[in-house]
Structures are given as structure tokens and as C-alpha cells.
Amino acid sequence: MKKGPGRPNLGKTQTIKQRAVEVYLPTQEMVKQWKENAARHDVSVSQFVCEIVDNAIRKGHSSFTPREVLEKQVSDLRLEVKLLTERLTQAENLVKDSNETLAKYRTKLSEAEHSHLDQRVMKKIKNLFLSRNVVLLNDIPGLIGISLNDTKGMADIVDSVNFLVECEFIKENMTEGRWIAERRRKHNSAGKAGKRR
């Protein structure tokens, strides 16, 4: 029997080597996926890959980024998200701690309002520390206008300084007191104390 003509050659047989492109995929799993996709569309793997690539080029998606680069970009972005999340958590904790500390100071100052402390003396001492930061304890009476012979005035100074130490506004040693509250706490809390005086 005479063999039929078969499919027309169209000159492709002579150029088959020139038209060949070898592709090495990074994993066997990817090879399997490509073959399955080609079979699903009832075409050869070569035709499937050719159509996909050609369609991408025609649609303007001709830019190319290697998979390794994309994977590194994803890894870097994940790391950045992790670091930003940690920084956000730290910031939230700082805000929480600050709010708790401010609430503690407000409570202490509220207690002072109903205590035996002389509010005028307290205000003078508070302003003195705010302006100088460090004050010699022996200088306080003269700086706020109280005589050393004024028994009540001297007692008021001691009570006010002790209160500020207890509230952690100042730190006291044998000779001097130093303002140790943070700047924001100093302005906010001291401002509220001043309004009460």
C-alpha cells in the first residue's frame, strides 16, 4: 500500500534545530505541572509554553524578573513586616507604660490635693525643680522665701519634697534633689498640679 502524504512539511523539518529552545525547570514538580496544564488544553508542552510566553509578550508583560530575585524580594518583605510589627508592638507597650505612669502621677497629685500639704509651698518647690533641674536642699527655704526660723514653713518644705520623692518626680540624696521625671510627664503632670494650686 502506498503511504499517504501525511501532514505538509512546510519547510519546518529543515529548521527544527534552529527553532529548538531547551528549558530547564528548577523542580520536577514544575515539569509535572506544565505537562498537566498542556494536557488539559490538549496541546503539546512545546505549544503550551510557546502560547503562554507569546501571549505575555503581546500583552506587554515582557519585563522579566528571575524567580530567585522574586523569592529574595518576598523574603526581604516578610522580614521587613516582621521588624515593623515588632517595632509597633514595642511602641504600643511604651504608650501603655506611659499612660499607666501618668495615671499613677495623677492619682498621687489628686491625693496631695486632699492631704495636709501646703499647696503654695508645693507649687514653689515644683517650679524651682522644673526651672533648675538640680537644687541644693539647704537652698530651698531661701529660694522660695521661707525663713529657717519658720517651723511650719520648714515642715511644709520637708513634706513637699518627700511627696515629690514618693511620686518619683525627684530623686533626693543627702545634699540635693534632682528632677528625674520624663519631660512629657514633667510638663503634663506639673501643669495639672499648678492648676490646682
C-alpha contacts under 8 A as a table, 3 or more apart, distances in Angstrom:
res1	aa1	res2	aa2	distance
5	P	8	P	7.47
9	N	12	K	5.99
9	N	13	T	6.60
10	L	13	T	7.94
11	G	14	Q	5.93
11	G	15	T	7.21
12	K	15	T	5.26
12	K	16	I	6.00
13	T	16	I	5.29
14	Q	17	K	7.79
15	T	18	Q	5.20
15	T	19	R	6.22
16	I	19	R	5.19
16	I	20	A	6.28
17	K	20	A	5.21
25	L	28	Q	7.28
25	L	30	M	6.69
25	L	31	V	6.56
26	P	30	M	7.29
27	T	30	M	5.39
27	T	31	V	6.78
28	Q	31	V	5.00
28	Q	32	K	6.27
29	E	32	K	5.07
29	E	33	Q	6.25
30	M	33	Q	4.98
30	M	34	W	6.18
31	V	34	W	5.22
31	V	35	K	6.26
32	K	35	K	5.21
32	K	36	E	6.13
33	Q	36	E	5.09
33	Q	37	N	6.12
34	W	37	N	5.15
34	W	38	A	6.12
34	W	45	V	6.91
35	K	38	A	5.07
35	K	39	A	6.12
35	K	45	V	5.86
36	E	39	A	5.09
36	E	40	R	6.08
37	N	40	R	5.00
37	N	41	H	6.45
37	N	48	F	7.90
38	A	41	H	5.26
38	A	42	D	6.14
38	A	43	V	5.37
38	A	44	S	5.89
38	A	45	V	5.34
38	A	48	F	5.45
39	A	42	D	4.71
39	A	43	V	5.98
39	A	44	S	7.05
39	A	45	V	7.83
40	R	43	V	7.85
41	H	48	F	7.99
43	V	47	Q	6.22
43	V	48	F	6.23
44	S	47	Q	5.23
44	S	48	F	6.09
45	V	48	F	4.97
45	V	49	V	6.10
46	S	49	V	5.36
46	S	50	C	6.04
47	Q	50	C	5.00
47	Q	51	E	6.02
48	F	51	E	5.31
48	F	52	I	6.24
49	V	52	I	5.20
49	V	53	V	6.11
50	C	53	V	5.39
50	C	54	D	5.93
51	E	54	D	5.12
51	E	55	N	5.91
52	I	55	N	5.26
52	I	56	A	6.27
53	V	56	A	5.15
53	V	57	I	6.30
54	D	57	I	5.13
54	D	58	R	6.19
55	N	58	R	5.12
55	N	59	K	6.17
56	A	59	K	5.19
56	A	60	G	6.47
56	A	61	H	5.13
56	A	62	S	6.63
57	I	60	G	5.20
57	I	61	H	5.30
57	I	62	S	4.89
58	R	61	H	7.38
65	T	69	V	6.57
65	T	70	L	6.74
66	P	69	V	5.31
66	P	70	L	6.43
67	R	70	L	5.01
67	R	71	E	6.05
68	E	71	E	5.13
68	E	72	K	6.20
69	V	72	K	5.10
69	V	73	Q	6.15
70	L	73	Q	5.01
70	L	74	V	6.19
71	E	74	V	5.09
71	E	75	S	6.12
72	K	75	S	4.94
72	K	76	D	6.03
73	Q	76	D	5.08
73	Q	77	L	6.11
74	V	77	L	5.09
74	V	78	R	6.15
75	S	78	R	5.14
75	S	79	L	6.24
76	D	79	L	5.09
76	D	80	E	6.14
77	L	80	E	4.97
77	L	81	V	6.11
78	R	81	V	5.09
78	R	82	K	6.20
79	L	82	K	5.03
79	L	83	L	6.23
80	E	83	L	5.12
80	E	84	L	6.06
81	V	84	L	5.11
81	V	85	T	5.98
82	K	85	T	5.08
82	K	86	E	6.23
83	L	86	E	5.08
83	L	87	R	6.19
84	L	87	R	5.01
84	L	88	L	6.05
85	T	88	L	5.04
85	T	89	T	6.18
86	E	89	T	5.07
86	E	90	Q	6.23
87	R	90	Q	5.04
87	R	91	A	6.11
88	L	91	A	5.04
88	L	92	E	6.10
89	T	92	E	5.10
89	T	93	N	6.17
90	Q	93	N	5.07
90	Q	94	L	6.19
91	A	94	L	5.04
91	A	95	V	6.21
92	E	95	V	5.10
92	E	96	K	6.12
93	N	96	K	4.97
93	N	97	D	6.08
94	L	97	D	5.08
94	L	98	S	5.99
95	V	98	S	5.03
95	V	99	N	6.05
96	K	99	N	5.17
96	K	100	E	6.19
97	D	100	E	5.08
97	D	101	T	6.13
98	S	101	T	5.06
98	S	102	L	6.11
99	N	102	L	5.09
99	N	103	A	6.08
100	E	103	A	5.06
100	E	104	K	6.21
101	T	104	K	4.98
101	T	105	Y	6.27
102	L	105	Y	5.04
102	L	106	R	6.11
102	L	185	R	6.70
102	L	189	S	7.34
103	A	106	R	5.08
103	A	107	T	6.18
104	K	107	T	5.12
104	K	108	K	6.25
105	Y	108	K	5.02
105	Y	109	L	6.07
105	Y	167	C	6.59
105	Y	189	S	6.79
106	R	109	L	5.12
106	R	110	S	5.99
106	R	189	S	6.80
107	T	110	S	5.02
107	T	111	E	6.18
108	K	111	E	5.05
108	K	112	A	6.29
108	K	167	C	6.55
109	L	112	A	4.91
109	L	113	E	6.40
109	L	193	A	6.65
110	S	113	E	5.18
110	S	114	H	6.94
111	E	114	H	5.45
111	E	115	S	6.30
112	A	115	S	4.96
112	A	116	H	7.66
112	A	117	L	6.53
113	E	117	L	7.61
113	E	119	Q	7.57
113	E	196	R	7.56
117	L	122	M	7.30
117	L	156	D	6.60
117	L	159	D	6.71
117	L	160	S	6.56
118	D	121	V	5.47
118	D	122	M	6.22
118	D	156	D	6.19
118	D	160	S	7.74
119	Q	122	M	4.96
119	Q	123	K	6.08
119	Q	197	R	5.45
120	R	123	K	5.16
120	R	124	K	6.31
120	R	197	R	6.29
121	V	124	K	5.17
121	V	125	I	6.21
121	V	144	I	7.81
121	V	156	D	6.74
121	V	157	I	6.66
121	V	160	S	7.26
122	M	125	I	5.27
122	M	126	K	6.00
122	M	157	I	7.57
122	M	160	S	5.44
123	K	126	K	5.09
123	K	127	N	6.10
123	K	193	A	7.47
123	K	194	G	6.22
123	K	197	R	6.66
124	K	127	N	5.25
124	K	128	L	6.07
124	K	144	I	6.16
125	I	128	L	4.93
125	I	129	F	6.34
125	I	140	I	7.47
125	I	144	I	7.14
125	I	157	I	7.81
125	I	160	S	7.57
125	I	161	V	7.66
126	K	129	F	5.37
126	K	130	L	6.20
126	K	190	A	7.35
127	N	130	L	4.94
127	N	131	S	6.11
128	L	131	S	5.36
128	L	132	R	6.16
128	L	133	N	7.78
128	L	135	V	7.73
128	L	144	I	7.99
129	F	132	R	5.19
129	F	133	N	4.77
129	F	134	V	6.35
129	F	135	V	6.52
129	F	178	R	7.31
129	F	179	W	6.16
130	L	133	N	5.52
130	L	179	W	7.20
130	L	186	K	7.79
132	R	135	V	6.57
133	N	178	R	5.74
133	N	179	W	5.11
134	V	176	E	6.90
134	V	177	G	5.76
134	V	178	R	4.45
134	V	179	W	6.44
135	V	139	D	7.26
135	V	140	I	7.29
135	V	176	E	5.56
135	V	177	G	5.42
135	V	178	R	6.57
136	L	139	D	5.35
136	L	140	I	6.83
136	L	175	T	5.88
136	L	176	E	4.17
136	L	177	G	6.38
137	L	140	I	5.47
137	L	175	T	5.72
137	L	176	E	4.89
137	L	177	G	6.40
138	N	141	P	7.00
138	N	175	T	7.28
138	N	176	E	7.90
139	D	142	G	5.67
139	D	143	L	6.09
140	I	143	L	5.06
140	I	144	I	6.17
140	I	157	I	7.93
141	P	144	I	5.51
141	P	145	G	5.96
141	P	146	I	4.78
141	P	147	S	6.35
141	P	148	L	6.76
141	P	154	M	7.19
141	P	157	I	7.49
142	G	145	G	5.04
142	G	146	I	5.85
142	G	147	S	6.80
143	L	146	I	7.83
146	I	150	D	6.78
146	I	153	G	6.19
146	I	154	M	7.31
147	S	150	D	5.21
147	S	153	G	7.52
147	S	154	M	7.80
148	L	151	T	7.37
148	L	154	M	6.69
149	N	154	M	7.99
150	D	153	G	5.19
150	D	154	M	6.07
151	T	154	M	5.28
151	T	155	A	6.20
152	K	155	A	5.03
152	K	156	D	6.13
153	G	156	D	5.00
153	G	157	I	6.30
154	M	157	I	5.05
154	M	158	V	6.38
155	A	158	V	5.15
155	A	159	D	6.18
156	D	159	D	5.09
156	D	160	S	6.02
157	I	160	S	5.16
157	I	161	V	6.10
158	V	161	V	5.27
158	V	162	N	6.05
159	D	162	N	5.14
159	D	163	F	6.09
160	S	163	F	5.04
160	S	164	L	6.28
161	V	164	L	5.12
161	V	165	V	6.19
162	N	165	V	5.05
162	N	166	E	6.10
163	F	166	E	5.02
163	F	167	C	6.19
164	L	167	C	5.09
164	L	168	E	6.19
164	L	169	F	5.25
164	L	170	I	5.82
165	V	168	E	4.97
165	V	169	F	5.91
165	V	170	I	5.04
165	V	171	K	5.76
165	V	172	E	6.83
166	E	169	F	7.69
167	C	170	I	7.85
168	E	171	K	6.87
168	E	180	I	7.13
168	E	181	A	6.68
169	F	179	W	5.90
169	F	180	I	5.67
169	F	181	A	4.85
169	F	186	K	7.71
170	I	177	G	6.23
170	I	178	R	5.20
170	I	179	W	4.24
170	I	180	I	5.15
170	I	181	A	6.82
171	K	177	G	5.54
171	K	178	R	5.18
171	K	179	W	6.44
171	K	180	I	6.40
172	E	175	T	7.74
172	E	176	E	5.98
172	E	177	G	4.34
172	E	178	R	6.44
173	N	176	E	5.67
173	N	177	G	6.43
181	A	185	R	6.22
181	A	186	K	5.82
182	E	185	R	5.23
182	E	186	K	5.92
183	R	186	K	4.90
183	R	187	H	6.27
184	R	187	H	5.28
184	R	188	N	6.05
185	R	188	N	5.21
185	R	189	S	5.57
185	R	190	A	7.64
186	K	189	S	5.60
186	K	190	A	5.49
186	K	191	G	7.83
187	H	190	A	5.44
187	H	191	G	5.67
188	N	191	G	5.25
188	N	192	K	6.39
189	S	192	K	5.17
189	S	193	A	6.24
190	A	193	A	4.88
190	A	194	G	6.07
191	G	194	G	5.07
191	G	195	K	6.40
192	K	195	K	5.24
192	K	196	R	6.63
193	A	196	R	5.31
193	A	197	R	6.67
194	G	197	R	5.34
